[in-house]
Structure formats: C-alpha cells, structure tokens
C-alpha cells in the first residue's frame, strides 16, 4: 500500500480503483484489461499534472515521505561488498550515520550517510536521522581512512538537522560539525555529496562539502526547516503557526533543488521517477548511479592539489556579491 500525501489524493482514488479492478479480475473469467489500462493512463496524466506545479512546501513533504529511499537502500542498490564500520573511537557509535567501505561500479569508495530508519523501533534507535557529535566524528574517521587508501568519498544527506539535545551539546556538537567542514576541505581525494531527502542546517552541511554536489529533484536543502522558520517569524500570540505559514516560509527559504542550483550551491539536479523516488527506487538509484559515475570519472583524473584548490574556490564563490 502506498502512503499518499494530501495533494496526491486525486491520484490515490484512481489507483485504488485500479487495484480494486485487479482484485475482481484475479482468477476469474473477466477481461477488463482495456479498462485498467485506460485508468492507468488517466492516473499517470493526473500525477504528471500535479507534479508539474507542486509548491516548495509540497516538495518538502515529498522529501520527508516515509517510503522515500534512505542511505542503506541506495547502498543496497548501487554498491557491492559494503562493510559498515562503527564508532568514533572517542565516545560511542551513532546509528543515525551509516559509514563504511564498498565498491561502486568496480571502484573502491567510502560511503557515508544519514539513516532515518523505518518503523517506530528503528527510527528511535537511529534518532530519526539526527546525528550526535559522535556520528560526525565517525564520519570524519572514515573519510580520513579513505584518504589514506586513496578512495573517493560518497555521502548521502538526509537529515532534519543535527540533534540539539543537552548531551549532544555537552559532547561538542558544534565543534564536531565545524571540524568536519575544516577537514573535508583538506581531503586530497574526490568527495561527492548527494542530497537524497532533507538537507537540514549544519547537520546536513557537515557531510555536504564536496567537489560535485548532487541533489535529487524533490529534495530540499536549507539552513532551517519551514516549521522552524515560521515559528520564529510569525508565531501568533495564542495559536501555533500552521500549514499556511509553513508554505510561506518554504517559498522564502528557496530550499528546492531548482532554487539551490540557481543560487550556485549545488552542481546538478538528478531527476526522479514521476511521483518521487519512492515510486520507483530502482529507477531513482540508476539515475543517482549515472550522475555519480560521471562525476567520479572527471574528478579521479585530477591531481590531489588541484582537487583541494578547486574545492576551496568553489565554496568561496557561493554567495558572491556584485556591485551595481
């Protein structure tokens, strides 16, 4: 069963009718193939129409869709011989970040990413994809190992943000994020981040420094969530803010892949299957794989010193102002 977002309800009605017709015809002498195909075409056209004009707030909902593929799904679909490594060698392991080594189309790589978890038990275990400082320190440890071996680094970003709890702050959350930013800039190996869902604040940025930054079509990337932004700017005296304010904040934040590409923060938008990556995770993985292959082929030809210098210049140009 698919989970439908509110704006997808018209499609849900059609697809439920298609499933009902299939159940009726199952094992019976009924020829309703033509009717099913007609409804499938209608559902496809309706979905295409809906997704041709979705708003930034609706894109945020797609990026958070509970069926959307996570890091471990893409590792399963894209990588071979994945070996996960645990712990930051200082405090503990953080299940909110998955890290290890694998082969991507024959190339040994380090792969690191946020993991939100499926089902209540796993989501709690992985802290809903909100890393503690030990998660970022684990990620940096794997990156340093990759540099020693000369392996490229691929990161998958999908987090609402770093965990803001007291324990995380006591153990140096902001320092861990800042340390990652500093050290990734110095890595003499290719680094390719892929934003696959939510790219939330510093929690995302700590894995997002790289030579080529890729972003799925219906992902979002922002300094703050629409809800957080709306609560700060438009909190009412007695009532909490709601969907209208969230939509307004989403527009203002310029958080969609299309906005982020126009601002020069990312390098490429990866197209998703119609309806989002969760509608066809295999097709979504193939699109990511093709984009990763193109970027890796280009970056692995460059000398380490050139990689580091170009990475520095790339980020220095973000937010560049021009005098008029």
Secondary structure by P-SEA (a helix, b strand, c coil): cccccccaaaaaaaaaaaaaaaaaaccccccaaaaaaaaaaaaaaaaaaaaacccaaaaaaaaaccccccaaaaaaacccbbbbbbccccbbbbccbbbbbbbcccbbbbbbbccccccaaaaaaaccccccaaaaaaaaaaaaaaaaabbbbbbbbbcccccccaaaaaacaaaaaaaaaaaaaacccbbbbbbccccccccccccccccbbbbcccbbbccccaaaaaaaccccccccccaaaaaaaaaaacccaaaaaaaccccbbbbcccccccccaaaaaaaaaaaaaaaaaaaaaccaaaaaaaaaaaaaaccccccc
